[in-house]
Amino acid sequence: MSSRFTEQETETYYDGQDEIYRSVWDEEGSVHWGVFDDNTGDDFLKACSNLNDMMVEKGRINSTSNVLDLGCGNGTTAIWLNNDRGCHVTGVDLSGVRVDNAKKARTRLSQSAQDRLAFEKASATELPFTDGTFTHLWSQATIYHVPDKETVLKEAYRVLKDGGIMVFDDLIKPKTDISAEAQKFVYDRLLYDTPFNFESYQDTLKSHGFKILEAHDLSAHLKNSYILLAGRVPTDSSEHAEHYAELAKSYIETARAVDNKELGWGFYICQK
């Protein structure tokens, strides 16, 4: 199954939406969901940081790691990862606007940090790297956007070294019967579709040669993320007032879709 949307549509969408995302999600430019616990409470940004920490730990990333950040966006997480672990990180993204933002952010770092960071515009289905380049592949809220997900997984496997670890999250579809509301406010709005539920995603990873180390259904955290994001949408902007109102409604409908098992969130750690 392939999405009816194209990578070009996704690129155009994210090239034009950076300002909106910064005003709602994270002013630093990070765009991913959060994992909530007693330490985060209902603080969305703390929950996002919690996901980063969880991925670093479960992905076994340290100062000797050479990481590919697939879907790096504005480079926020890649820069954090570089600083937190002292590892080399290469970020790729389909959005030229966001890659340019990442490159600009890189220039504001120390020379040693810059030497460990690189950003490049590229498709996840055609990675410009030789076989076995990276010890780790890291990806947040990215693969669901790519119409040809099978090729993404093949490419991920190809660019990893033997024994390399892929740690990533992705949206899943727990059931195939989707309501008109979920189709409009989730799938069409995000320009995506997926053939994978939580279990079939693992089967597909195995079919491409990966060993599953851990798999977690984080759908409850996805619901909470969107409820909190709806509350973060500005209500006093004259320039974007109509768009923001529609966005808040979409976020509430997205949370409802999770409740209805029409949308889910999977987190996977696998090894080549």
C-alpha positions, 0 to 999 in steps of 0.5 A: 500500500502506498499513500496517495500523497506525494513527497512533493506535497509534503515538502511544500507543506512543511516549507510553508508551515514552519512559523505556525509550528514554532508558535504552537509546538516549540519556538525552537523548531522541534516538532515531535510528540511527548511521553508523559510521566510523573516528572513531566506532568502535563508539560508538553515540552518536558514530555518531548524532552522525555522522549528524547532521553528515552530514545537515547537510552534505549538506542544506546547512543554514546560519544562514539556513535555516528547517528543519522537523524532521518527527518531532522527538521530544523535540526533542533534534536540533532543539535541537542543529541550532539551536545548531550552525547558528544556524538556525530550527527548527520541530519537529513530532511525533505524540507529545504527551508528547514534544512537551511534553518538547521544549517544556520543554527549549526553556524552558531555553535562551537567549532567542535560541535560544528565538526560533529554536525552535518545537514543535508536535503534528501529523501528518506527513500534515496539516502545519499550515503554508502552502505554501512555508514552509520551506527545508529538511525534516529527518527521522530515523527517522519516516516509516516509522511513518506508514501513508500515506507517499504523503501524507507526501511530498506534504505535504513537497513542499508546505511546502518552498520552490522549491529547498528540500531534504528530507534524511531517512532511512527504513526500507525493505523490500529484499524482500517475502518476510518471515519470521515472525521478522522480521514479529514482531520488526521489523514488528509490534514497530515497528507499521509496514510499507512498500511501498518498497525502496531504488530504488522509494523514489527513484521515488516521490520523483520522482513527487511532483516531487522531484529526487534529489541523493543516495541511500545504502543505509545498511543495514550501519549499521542492523545495527551500530546494533541489535547495539550497542543490544542491548548497551546494554539494561539487565540489572539492572532489576527493574521492567522486567526482562522487557521489557528481555530481550524488547527485547534479543532483538528488537534481535538479531532486527532485526540478523538481519533486515537480514542476511537482506535483510528490512529496510534503511535508506535515506538520501535528499537531494532537492530541490523 
